[in-house]
Amino acid sequence: MTAVDLPGSNLTTRRSSLDLVLRARELGIVLALAALVAVTTISNPRFLSGQSIRDILLGTAILAVLAVGQAVVVITRNIDLSVGSVLGLSAFTVGTLLRDHPGLPVIGALLIGAAVGGVCGAVNGILVRYGNVPALVVTLGTLYVVRGITYFWAGGQQINADELPGGFLDFGNATLLGIPYLVLIALLVLVITGVVLRSYRVGREHYAMGSSPQAARLAGISVGRRTIGAFGVSGALAGLAGVLFAARFGTIDAAAGTGYELNVVAAVVVGGVAVFGGSGSVWGAALGALLLTTIGSSLAVLEINQFWQQAIVGGLILLAIGADRLVAARVAATLKKRGSHVH
């Protein structure tokens, strides 16, 4: 058993205490969602129409896939601001291939999109690991570099729905047992990532890295390799989200995914993933994505200016960060008090 796994260690105590609070936050998101849906439905009963629910689920699916990848990175005490640009590059790449090779199967498009994103993510991870540059700075730079590559490649052109194969567009609207394929893919990504982080050694090592990189190194964890892997996962899922984006909207240009970074980070932080690493879950991140998507739809139904959505998202981020600091301070004080009793 490694140092980070010792049941009696301060690290384990801190993590379990934080997890209790973060689970409470996930419950709070569910209650906030219920209240938001209730208020909006009272104002306009059409909010719970089949089409409205479908639109919310489709919007959530793309954001949730991005948020799951972001959560993996944030848990390791890093951040990836390039996900929106990677989504755009993946969407345009796959759209171009499908336009020029209409026989390309949907599964092929999904794999190619994920591969494009995975390469971008690996580059981020390598720069963070070997360049010893903060992830915030690296991914802010690659955000602009990747977006610039997409604009240069697109050259002002746009890929329209009538240029894409019918089978691919059908995939974006098709359902299985009434559930859109895009939502099922998002659920699959969520379940697989959640299980790996919770039940497998590689997942526990990510949490250990975020809680204390120094302790993780002493425990024999390859922090550099795990960092590159985390960014690779985030990039691959951003690439996958790009294919889902293309399938849902049909029209793709170089600006696809612009501005997604704020909502993705907000979904993760509001969903209970500690911005200082080492705690939280992808389940909470997905709930955060659902809450933000529902807020956007509610404001439209209630005919409130969309500017307020940005203001609300920003406010939620500040509240979540404040809650993280408050919890961390209380847990630290508790551990200090316990230590003084022991001595």
Secondary structure, DSSP 4 states (H G I P E B T S, - for coil): --GGG-TTSHHHHHHHHHHHHHHHHHHHHHHHHHHHHHHHHHH-GGGGSHHHHHHHHHHHHHHHHHHHHHHHHHHTT---TTHHHHHHHHHHHHHHHHHH-TT--HHHHHHHHHHHHHHHHHHHHHHHHHH---HHHHHHHHHHHHHHHHHHHHTT--B-GGGS-HHHHHHHH-EETTEEHHHHHHHHHHHHHHHHHHHSHHHHHHHHHHH-HHHHHHTT--HHHHHHHHHHHHHHHHHHHHHHHHHHH--B-TTTTTTHHHHHHHHHHHTT--TTSS---HHHHHHHHHHHHHHHHHHHHTT--THHHHHHHHHHHHHHHHHHHHHHHHHHHHHHHHHHHH-
